[in-house]
Amino acid sequence: MVAVKPFGTFEGKKVEQFTLTSTNGVEVDLINWGVTVRDWRVPVGGKLRSVVLGFDKFDDYPVHSPHFGSLAGRVANRLAGSSFELGGKTYNVVANEGPNSLHGGPEGIGRLVWDAVPDDATNAVVFSLASPDGAMGYPGNLKLKATYRLDGNRLRLELGATTDRPTILSLVQHQYFNLGTGDDVLDHSYQLAAGAYTEVSPDDLIPTGNILEVTPGSDRDFRQPRNLRDGSGKPIGYDGNFVLDADRDVADPVAIVTAPDGDLTLKLWTDRPGLQFYNAMMTDVKVPGLNGRTYGEYSGFCLEDQMFPDTPHHRHFPPIVITPEKPYAHWCEFEIA
């Protein structure tokens, strides 16, 4: 049975929490505000360890959450100039990071209350949202669907969407992980199946359009396991899109991360071509998180499987246009054990 309980209200709508429990003793709390993974607990040494960043109270989410555990979109990541062209027409969307738009704008899909239906038969929750034509400036009436399913130690997310006219759509799960018991994630071990990355302007993190090969042994080389420190032990900040190996087998994980104590390892599978790796280098949450924890710099890491940032302005990037004849489909799967 999927356990359901009230969790708060947002703009007059009920926010509910849905708890999935697996036969392995894993527990995942989901809320229908932004399709957010609020908590994820994994058995370690006879106890449950929370492995994501989140809040115990709903009211902290709209005010203080840097997209903890939510979906982001309509267009995740950054869109330069908060505009794009489609079908010969220029569309202006809502800016929320200087002149640019981040994660769909200030009222993106990760900040809305979705409908949600538990599915006891498959240990899942099915979320749905109707996003009207013109929402945050984006064209097309969208019908969005997101399904989270827990099986053993694996949490799978399946995303789909249909539209009544051509539009752009690029969704991403925005979970922040900490597999260990410390306050930061610098000494986790990270390995990514990526030999290239999209170059960005250091001022605004907008892609230049260049796709560069990873220099062997450099800070961006995660093809062999490494931590997030330089040779002198100082932290390295990461917030960039890695280009996943195009010839990879989708049956193989694109990311493998292990806690410093070695007790837990995360693996990620996805059908997307890119992976935004962010290690919370700018995080400074002013209120307590889960179980009273403090979330500051480097308190979590994000593995956002995605299309490339700012794709509409770079024709050689994989396209993100969907149409009535070509709907949206996307899946990813995490295992933490």
Secondary structure as the mmCIF struct_conf table of DSSP 4:
data_model
#
loop_
_struct_conf.conf_type_id
_struct_conf.id
_struct_conf.beg_label_comp_id
_struct_conf.beg_label_asym_id
_struct_conf.beg_label_seq_id
_struct_conf.end_label_comp_id
_struct_conf.end_label_asym_id
_struct_conf.end_label_seq_id
STRN STRN1 ALA A 3 PHE A 10
TURN_TY1_P TURN_TY1_P1 GLU A 11 GLY A 12
STRN STRN2 LYS A 13 THR A 21
TURN_TY1_P TURN_TY1_P2 THR A 23 ASN A 24
BEND BEND1 GLY A 25 GLY A 25
STRN STRN3 GLU A 27 ILE A 31
TURN_TY1_P TURN_TY1_P3 ASN A 32 ASN A 32
STRN STRN4 TRP A 33 TRP A 33
TURN_TY1_P TURN_TY1_P4 GLY A 34 VAL A 35
STRN STRN5 THR A 36 VAL A 44
TURN_TY1_P TURN_TY1_P5 GLY A 45 GLY A 46
STRN STRN6 LYS A 47 SER A 50
STRN STRN7 VAL A 52 VAL A 52
BEND BEND2 ASP A 56 LYS A 57
TURN_TY1_P TURN_TY1_P6 PHE A 58 ASP A 59
HELX_RH_AL_P HELX_RH_AL_P1 ASP A 60 HIS A 64
BEND BEND3 PRO A 66 HIS A 67
TURN_TY1_P TURN_TY1_P7 PHE A 68 GLY A 69
STRN STRN8 SER A 70 ALA A 72
BEND BEND4 ARG A 74 ARG A 74
STRN STRN9 VAL A 75 VAL A 75
BEND BEND5 ASN A 77 ASN A 77
STRN STRN10 ARG A 78 LEU A 79
HELX_RH_3T_P HELX_RH_3T_P1 ALA A 80 SER A 82
STRN STRN11 SER A 83 LEU A 86
TURN_TY1_P TURN_TY1_P8 GLY A 87 GLY A 88
STRN STRN12 LYS A 89 ASN A 92
STRN STRN13 GLU A 97 GLU A 97
TURN_TY1_P TURN_TY1_P9 GLY A 98 PRO A 99
STRN STRN14 ASN A 100 ASN A 100
STRN STRN15 SER A 101 LEU A 102
TURN_TY1_P TURN_TY1_P10 HIS A 103 GLY A 104
BEND BEND6 GLY A 105 GLY A 105
TURN_TY1_P TURN_TY1_P11 PRO A 106 GLU A 107
HELX_RH_3T_P HELX_RH_3T_P2 ILE A 109 ARG A 111
BEND BEND7 LEU A 112 LEU A 112
STRN STRN16 VAL A 113 VAL A 113
HELX_LH_PP_P HELX_LH_PP_P1 TRP A 114 TRP A 114
STRN STRN17 ASP A 115 ASP A 119
HELX_RH_3T_P HELX_RH_3T_P3 ASP A 120 THR A 122
TURN_TY1_P TURN_TY1_P12 ASN A 123 ASN A 123
STRN STRN18 ALA A 124 SER A 131
TURN_TY1_P TURN_TY1_P13 ASP A 133 GLY A 134
HELX_RH_3T_P HELX_RH_3T_P4 ALA A 135 GLY A 137
BEND BEND8 GLY A 140 GLY A 140
STRN STRN19 LEU A 142 ASP A 151
TURN_TY1_P TURN_TY1_P14 GLY A 152 ASN A 153
STRN STRN20 ARG A 154 THR A 163
BEND BEND9 ASP A 164 ARG A 165
STRN STRN21 THR A 167 ILE A 168
STRN STRN22 SER A 170 SER A 170
STRN STRN23 VAL A 172 HIS A 174
STRN STRN24 PHE A 177 PHE A 177
BEND BEND10 GLY A 180 ASP A 183
TURN_TY1_P TURN_TY1_P15 LEU A 186 ASP A 187
BEND BEND11 HIS A 188 HIS A 188
STRN STRN25 SER A 189 LEU A 192
STRN STRN26 ALA A 194 VAL A 200
TURN_TY1_P TURN_TY1_P16 PRO A 202 ASP A 204
STRN STRN27 PRO A 207 GLU A 213
HELX_LH_PP_P HELX_LH_PP_P2 VAL A 214 THR A 215
TURN_TY1_P TURN_TY1_P17 PRO A 216 GLY A 217
BEND BEND12 SER A 218 SER A 218
TURN_TY1_P TURN_TY1_P18 ASP A 219 ARG A 220
BEND BEND13 ARG A 223 GLN A 224
STRN STRN28 ARG A 226 ARG A 226
BEND BEND14 LEU A 228 LEU A 228
STRN STRN29 ARG A 229 ARG A 229
TURN_TY1_P TURN_TY1_P19 GLY A 231 SER A 232
BEND BEND15 GLY A 233 GLY A 233
STRN STRN30 PRO A 235 PRO A 235
STRN STRN31 ASP A 239 LEU A 244
TURN_TY1_P TURN_TY1_P20 ALA A 246 ASP A 247
TURN_TY1_P TURN_TY1_P21 VAL A 250 ALA A 251
BEND BEND16 ASP A 252 ASP A 252
BEND BEND17 VAL A 254 VAL A 254
STRN STRN32 ALA A 255 THR A 258
TURN_TY1_P TURN_TY1_P22 PRO A 260 ASP A 261
BEND BEND18 GLY A 262 ASP A 263
STRN STRN33 THR A 265 THR A 270
BEND BEND19 ASP A 271 ASP A 271
BEND BEND20 PRO A 273 PRO A 273
STRN STRN34 GLY A 274 TYR A 278
TURN_TY1_P TURN_TY1_P23 MET A 281 MET A 282
BEND BEND21 LYS A 286 VAL A 287
HELX_RH_3T_P HELX_RH_3T_P5 LEU A 290 GLY A 292
TURN_TY1_P TURN_TY1_P24 GLU A 297 TYR A 298
BEND BEND22 SER A 299 SER A 299
STRN STRN35 PHE A 301 PHE A 301
STRN STRN36 CYS A 302 GLN A 306
BEND BEND23 MET A 307 MET A 307
HELX_LH_PP_P HELX_LH_PP_P3 PHE A 308 PHE A 308
TURN_TY1_P TURN_TY1_P25 PRO A 309 ASP A 310
HELX_RH_3T_P HELX_RH_3T_P6 THR A 311 HIS A 313
TURN_TY1_P TURN_TY1_P26 ARG A 315 HIS A 316
BEND BEND24 PHE A 317 PHE A 317
HELX_LH_PP_P HELX_LH_PP_P4 PRO A 318 PRO A 319
STRN STRN37 VAL A 321 ILE A 322
BEND BEND25 PRO A 324 LYS A 326
STRN STRN38 TYR A 328 ILE A 336
#
